[in-house]
């Protein structure tokens, strides 16, 4: 392959704090009616937020740049859809989920990543 040149697109990402930031929270919702839930004071602005409903095997993933209340929604059967109204909302170090996402009597893991 002498003389063969392939252009590769690349993106440089800098880490302003010098370390990667990670937040993880394992919790269960009560048997009460589902309610919108806000997690504040995470300590950094997430670039990726993942909410796993462990009970029903459902996940929502939000990436920096996605619209507010959006997420990639994956159900137990493996179907992935773009959620545009009941996904994840991020504002600074605060993450909010709608009542539709935060179903009552379920076990969840919230993971936030950033740098």
matplotlib code that plots the C-alpha trace (Angstrom):
import matplotlib.pyplot as plt

x = [0.0, 2.9, 1.7, -1.8, -3.1, -6.4, -7.9, -9.0, -11.3, -10.4, -11.7, -9.5, -11.2, -9.4, -10.0, -10.1, -10.0, -7.2, -9.3, -12.4, -15.5, -17.9, -21.1, -23.1, -26.2, -28.1, -31.6, -35.2, -38.4, -41.2, -44.6, -46.1, -47.2, -44.4, -42.9, -40.4, -37.0, -34.0, -30.5, -28.6, -25.1, -23.4, -20.3, -19.7, -21.6, -22.1, -21.3, -23.1, -26.0, -27.3, -30.3, -30.8, -34.2, -32.9, -36.3, -37.6, -34.3, -34.8, -32.1, -32.0, -28.8, -28.3, -25.2, -23.9, -25.4, -28.8, -31.9, -33.3, -35.6, -34.1, -32.4, -31.7, -34.3, -33.6, -36.2, -35.6, -36.2, -33.4, -35.4, -33.8, -35.8, -35.1, -37.1, -37.8, -40.1, -39.5, -35.7, -33.0, -32.7, -29.3, -28.5, -25.1, -24.6, -28.3, -30.0, -33.8, -36.1, -39.8, -42.5, -42.9, -39.2, -39.2, -41.7, -42.8, -41.5, -38.4, -34.7, -32.4, -28.7, -27.9, -24.4, -23.1, -19.7, -17.9, -14.5]
y = [0.0, 2.3, 5.8, 5.1, 8.0, 8.0, 11.2, 10.7, 13.2, 13.8, 15.9, 17.1, 17.1, 18.8, 18.1, 21.5, 20.0, 17.5, 14.5, 12.9, 13.5, 10.8, 10.7, 7.5, 7.1, 3.9, 4.5, 3.3, 5.2, 4.9, 3.3, 6.8, 8.3, 8.9, 12.4, 14.5, 14.2, 16.6, 15.7, 18.9, 19.6, 16.9, 19.0, 19.3, 19.8, 16.3, 15.5, 12.2, 11.1, 7.6, 6.5, 2.7, 1.4, -1.9, -3.2, -3.1, -3.1, 0.3, 2.9, 6.5, 8.1, 11.9, 13.3, 16.9, 18.7, 16.9, 19.0, 19.3, 16.4, 14.2, 10.8, 7.6, 5.3, 1.6, -1.0, -4.6, -6.0, -3.9, -1.4, 2.1, 5.2, 8.9, 10.4, 14.1, 15.0, 12.6, 12.2, 14.0, 17.7, 19.1, 22.6, 23.1, 20.5, 19.7, 16.8, 16.4, 13.6, 13.7, 11.8, 9.6, 8.5, 8.3, 5.5, 4.6, 1.4, 0.9, 0.6, 2.9, 3.7, 7.3, 7.8, 11.2, 11.6, 14.8, 16.4]
z = [0.0, -0.6, -1.4, -0.1, 2.0, 3.8, 5.3, 8.9, 10.6, 14.2, 17.1, 19.9, 23.3, 26.2, 29.8, 31.6, 35.1, 34.4, 35.5, 34.2, 36.3, 37.1, 39.2, 40.0, 42.1, 42.8, 44.1, 44.2, 43.6, 46.1, 45.5, 45.3, 42.0, 39.5, 39.7, 37.9, 39.6, 39.7, 40.8, 41.6, 42.8, 40.8, 40.8, 37.0, 33.8, 32.3, 28.7, 28.9, 31.2, 31.4, 33.4, 33.8, 35.0, 36.4, 37.2, 33.6, 31.8, 30.1, 29.5, 28.5, 27.3, 26.7, 25.0, 25.1, 22.2, 22.2, 22.8, 26.3, 27.3, 24.5, 24.9, 23.1, 24.7, 24.7, 25.9, 27.1, 23.7, 22.3, 20.3, 20.3, 19.7, 19.9, 22.8, 22.3, 25.2, 28.1, 28.0, 30.0, 30.7, 31.7, 33.0, 34.5, 37.2, 37.4, 35.7, 35.5, 34.4, 33.7, 35.6, 32.5, 32.9, 36.7, 37.2, 40.7, 42.5, 40.3, 41.0, 39.0, 38.4, 37.2, 35.7, 34.6, 32.8, 31.9, 31.9]

ax = plt.figure().add_subplot(projection="3d")
ax.plot(x, y, z, "-o")
ax.set_aspect("equal")
plt.show()
